[in-house]
Amino acid sequence: MSGEARRVLGLVPAWALVAGSMLGVGIYLSPPGVARAAGGLAGFLGLWVAGGVFALAGAVAYAELGGMMPQAGGDYAYLRRAFGPALSFAGGWVLFAAIFCGSIAAMAAGLWSFQLSTLTGIDLGGTVLFGSVTAAQVGAVALILALTAVNAAGARVSGRLQSLLTCASVAIVMALAVYALARGGASGAPAAAAAPTAGGVAVAYMGVYFAYAGWNNVTYVAGEVRDPARILPRALLGGVAVITALYVLMLLGFVGVLGLDGVAATGDAGTATAERLGGPAARLTLAAIVAAINASICAGARIVWAMARDGAFWGGAARLGRSGAPVRALWLQAAWSIALVSTGSFDQLVSLSSLAMILTGALTVGALYVLRWREPDAPRPYRATGYPWLPALFPLSGALAAAVMVRSALLGEEGAWYPLLGMGVLLVAWGLRALGGRRAMT
């Protein structure tokens, strides 16, 4: 079955896609690395506040683009209209191969390796079941398959699950954060912080960006949103505002309970804080992580579907199932996510997906300026707040992060080379598509 997707998502599920995508494993697993690299409390909190500002800058740009082009594909659709098929082809492949599948794999692996390992008292990441396959990898694969099956049942079903998980998660995490602030009792003077390095801060920012990532997921399913001109801007801006405020509250709670040194010394700040307050409370954070994985599965498959419709991907992925969902695209995405689960650690998967997200997002925000100049009279139900200055912060952060990572890799700083794989995929895909296009014209 092929054709147009059904517009079945209202404001609550659209907002839940934004908020639920952001409120995932990143806010629990990224703070330790940021605390180690930031050089002190001011730097630690400053990086997280900067991440929220940059996310808001991107959200106002995507809200305008989404209102102009309320169709599936998100970045892929915007890049195609602004820059043509070569760059959109490259961006689409990076979104599929590195960003969404990398994020799905990282969150699923992180859930089993950290949260569930802590809660069960079993090192699932170190428990080998057969060959070199661990219990955490098997669990991550099972979760990806289960949530893909839910999404194959249609946007209405996955949207209801997303709304339920997100609303419950926001309420639960907010209650835990307030409780942590009220009960915080970290004592002792913090150890002297090492002077931060440019490469260390850049790598730390990859973790911050990963924690905020997902705010644009609703644009990938815009073709299934009712009244997208009205709902998309509200979902984007409302979701970013709520989760940014919640993140700051959570981080203050982590530091209040564990101290900055305690945050830096743990592998999972959320679970460690919940255990310090009372072990069973840690189980309540799991719904938030599952919500984020579900949102990424829902959104990522729409990119594959949109690309397939344009002939930039295997044509069979353009077919919709009886439920109206892009079923083949969903299962292709699951297959590649599972492959990444088996090949990378959590930190590597975060590094791979984060820089790729920053670069692709920066290009997409650039499309806002190109279309303002080239199509000044095009209908824009929402116009980006603070244009041209506020949206410009997003590509600026991407350019700075990419430059620092290149410098750090050239200097041989540990771990700095892995994020550049995302950049490499983007450049190779763009080059192949551009070369193929030129040959077709000769």
N, C-alpha and C positions, 0 to 999 in steps of 0.2 A: 504494500500500500504506500502511495506517495501522495504529495499534495501539501497544503498548508496546515500548520499546527493549529490547534484550537486555543482560543483565548479564554482561559479558565482561571487564571490567577488574579486575585484581588489584592487590596493593599496589605492585609496582614501577612499572607504568604510571601508577597514581594519583599516586604520589610524583613520578614524572617529569613529570607535568603541572604540579605545583606548582613544583618546582625548575627545570624547563626553561622555564616561563613567566617566571620571575624573571630567569634568567641570559640576558638578551637584549642588545639593542643599547644599552639605557639605561646600563649600567655602563661602557660605553666612551665614549658621547657626552655623558652628563650631567656627569661630573666637571669638565670645563673651565668650564662655566657656574657650577657650585657654587663652584669655587675662586676665580673672579673676584668672586663676591658675598659670600663668607663672611667676608672680612676677616682671614684668617690661618689657620694650620694647625689650631688648636684649634677654630675655628668650622667649618672644612671637615670635619674628622673628626666633630665633634659633630653636624652635620646628618645625616651618614650613619648614625651610631649611633642617633640619634633615629628615623630612618626604619626601622631594624630593630626597634626597640622597638615602634613603632606598628604595624608589620606583624604582630608577634607578638601584640599586643593584639587586632588584628582577627582573627587566625587562631584564637584560643581561642574567640571568639564564633561565628565561622562553623563551627567544629568542633561546637559544641553544636547550632546550628541545622541543620547538615547531618545530624547523627545523628537529630534529631527528624523531619526531612522529607527522606528520602533519595530525592529525585526530581529530574528535570531542571529547569533554570531558575535555580538559585542564588538571587541577590538577588531576582529577580522572584517566586519562590515564597514566600520569607520575607516580603517586603513585603506580598504579597497576604494572607497569613494574619494578619499583625499589624495592618495598616493598611487593608486593603480594596482594591478594584479600581482606584480612581482613582490612588493613589500608586504601586501596583505597575505600572499602565499607563505612568505617567510614567517610573518607574525603568527599566522594560524598554526603552522607546524610547531613553532616554539610553544604556543599556548597548549597544544595537545601533548607534545612529546616531553616537554620539560616542566611546564607550569602546572597544569591541572593534574596530570598523571603523577608528577613529582610531589605535588602537595597531598594528593590522596594517599600515595604510598608513605610519605613522611608522617602524616597524621595517624594512619592505621598502624604503622610500625611503632610510632611513639606511644600510642595508647596501650599496646600490649607490652612493650619493653619497659615502660616507666610506670604508668598508673596501675595497670593490672598486676604487674610484678610486685609493686609495693603493697597493694591491697591483699594479694594472695600470699605474700611472703615467699614466693617462688621466683627465682631469676629466670623468667620466661625467655629473655633474650639470650641467656647462656645455657638453656636446656636444649640439648640437641636431640631431636626425635629420630632422624635418619640422615645419613650422610653428613652434610653440613647445614641441614635445614633445622632451624630452631622452632620452639613452640610459639614464640612471638611472631615469626614469619607465617606459620600456619594459621594462627589466629587472625593476623592482618588480612590474609587472603580470604578467609571465611567471611570476615566483615565486609570486605569490598564486594564479594559475590552476593551477599545478602542484601546490601543496600542498592546494588545495581538491579537486582530483581525487583525491589520495591519501585525504583524509578521506571523500570520497564512497564509497570502497571499503569503509568500515565502521570501527567503533571498534576492532576487533581489529587491523586493518592499521595504522591511524594510531597506536594505542597501542604497537605494536611499534616503529614508526619513532621515536616519542617516547622510548621507553625507551632505544633505541640511541643516539640523538643526545644525550640528557641525560647518560647515564652517561659517554659519551666526553667530553662537554663539561666536566663537573665534574672529571674526572681531568686533562684537558689544561690547563684554566684554573688548577687548583690547582698543577700543576707549573710553569706559567709564572709564577704569583705568587711561589712559593717561589724560583724562579730569579731573578726580578727583585729580591727582597729580598737574596738572596745577592750579586748582581752590582751592586746599586745604587751609583751613584757621582755623584749630582748634587752639583755644587760651587757655591760662591759664595753670598753672603748673599742672602736673599730681598729683593726690592724692598719698599719700604714699602707696606703694604696700605691701600687706601682704606677709610674707615669704612663699614661695611655700612649700608644703608638697610632699613627694614622691607619696602618693596616688593621690593627686590632679593633679600632673604633669602627672601621668600615665593615669588618666581619660581624661585629656586634650589631651594627645597623641592619645587616642582612636578617638577623634574628628578629629585630624589632619589626622590620617590614613584613616578614613572614607572619608574625603575630597579628598584624593589622590586615593582612591580605584577605581578599574575598569580598571587600566592600563593593566591588563592581560586578559581582556574580549575577545580579538580577538583570544586567544588560544582555547577558547571553541568552536569556529566556524571554526577551522582550516580545518576541512573536507570540508568546502564550500569556501575556499580561493584558487584562482588560483595561481599557482607557489608559494606555501607556503614557500619553502626554502628561496626564495628571499624576499617575501613580509612581512612575519611575523617579522623578525628582524627589518626591516625598519619601520614598523607600530608601534612596541613596543617602540623602542628607540626614534623615531621621536615624537610620541605622548607624552611620558613622558617628553622629553626635552621642547617641546612647552608649555605644561600645567604648568610645574614647573616654568618656566620663567614668564608665565602669572599670576600665583598665587602670586609670589613675588611682581609683579607690582600692582596687585589688593590690596594686604594687605597694601602696602605702601600708596595706594590711600585711603583705609579705615581709616588708622591712620592719614593721612594728613587732611582728611575732618572732622572726628569725634574725633580725639585724641584717645589715648589708653583707657582712662577712658570711653569715649563715645562708643567705640567698646564693652567694657566689660558690659556696661549698657543696650545695646540693645539686642533684640532677633534675629535680622536678620541684619547683618552688610551690606550686599549688598543693600537691599531695603532702609535701613536708609541712606546710603551714596547717593544712587540715588535720594531719596526724598530731601535730603539737597541740592543737586545740581539742582533739578528740578523734581518734582514728576513724570511726565509721563515717564521719562527715566527708572524708575524701571520696567516698563512693558517689556522692551527689554531683561531682564535677563531670562524671562520665557522659551524661546526656549532652553537655555542651560540645564535647569532642565529636560525638556521633552526629550531632546536628551539623557541624562544620564539614565532616566527611560527606554526609548526604547532600549538602548544598553544592559542594564541589563536583560530585558525580552528576548531579542534575544539570549544572551549568556547563561543565566541560564537554559533554556529549553534543551540546547544541552547536559548538564550534565545528566539530567534525561533520555534523549534518549540514551546516551552512556551506562549508568548504566542498562537500560532496555535491551539493546542488550546483555549485559553480564550476565543477570539473577540476577542482584543485585537490581532490581526494578520491579514493575508490568510490565509484558511482553507486555501488550497492548500499553504502552508508547513508544515502539520501532517502531511503525508503523508511516510511513510518510504519509502526506496528498497528494492530487493531485498536490499541489503547490511545493512539495519537502520539505516542512517544517514539523518538528515534532509537529503536531497539538495537539495531545493528551497531550504531555508533556507540551506544552505551556498553555493549559487550566488547567492542574493540578497545574502548578506553579501559575497561576492567582488565583486559589481557595485558596491556602495556603497563598499567599500574602494578599489577602482580609481578611482572618482570622486574620492575624497579625495586619492589619490596625485597626481592631475592638478591639484588646486587649492591645496594647502598645502605649505609648507616643513616640514622636520623640526621645527624649534623651534615653529612654530605648531601642528602636529599634536600635539606633546607637551603644550603648554599647554592645548589644547582638551580632550584626553583626561584629563589628570592631575586638574584640578579637578573634572571630572565624576565621575571615579573616587572622589575623596575624599568628595564630597557623597553619592553613592549608597551608598558603603560606610558612611558615618556613619549614614545612615538605616537601613541593614540591621542594624548593631550596635544601634541603638535598638530594633529589633524584638526583640532578645534580652531586653531589660528589660521590654518590653510583654508578651511571652509568659510570662516568669517570673511576672509579676503576674497576668495574666489566666488562664493555664493552669498553675498551680503543680504539678498532679499529672500533667501530660502525660509520657509516657515520654521520658527523656533518657539515652541510653546513655553520653554523655559530658557532663559539666557543666563549664562554662568555668572554667579555672584562674584563681585570683585574683579571681573575681567578688565584689563589683561593681566593684572599683577598676581592675584591669588592663584589662578590655574598654573601660572608659570613656575610656581614653587615646586610642582611635582616633577616636571622634566629636569629642573635644575638639580633636584636631589638625585635623580637617576644619573645625570651626567657626572656629578661629583663622585657618587659611589663607584661608577664604572672606572673613572680615572684613577681613583685610589686603589681599586683592586688590580688594575693593570700595573701600576707602580709597585704594589706590594709583591705581585707575582714576579716581576722583573728583578726585584731585590731578593727573591727567594724566601719570603716570609712564609712560615708553615701554614698550610691550609688555604693560602690565598689563590692558588691556581684553580681549585675545583669550581668556584663560582663562574670562572671564565668559560666553562663548557657551555653554559647557557648562551653566552654571547657568541660562542663559536657556532652553535646550532643555528642561531639567527642569521649570521653572516653567510654560512654555507648554503642554507635554504634560499636566502635572497639571491646569492650568486648563481645557483643552479637554475632558479626560475627566470632570472633576468637573462642568462645565457640562452636558455631554451626559447624565451620569447624572441630574442634577436635572431636566432636561427630560423624560427618559424616565419620571420618576415623576409628572409633572404632566399 
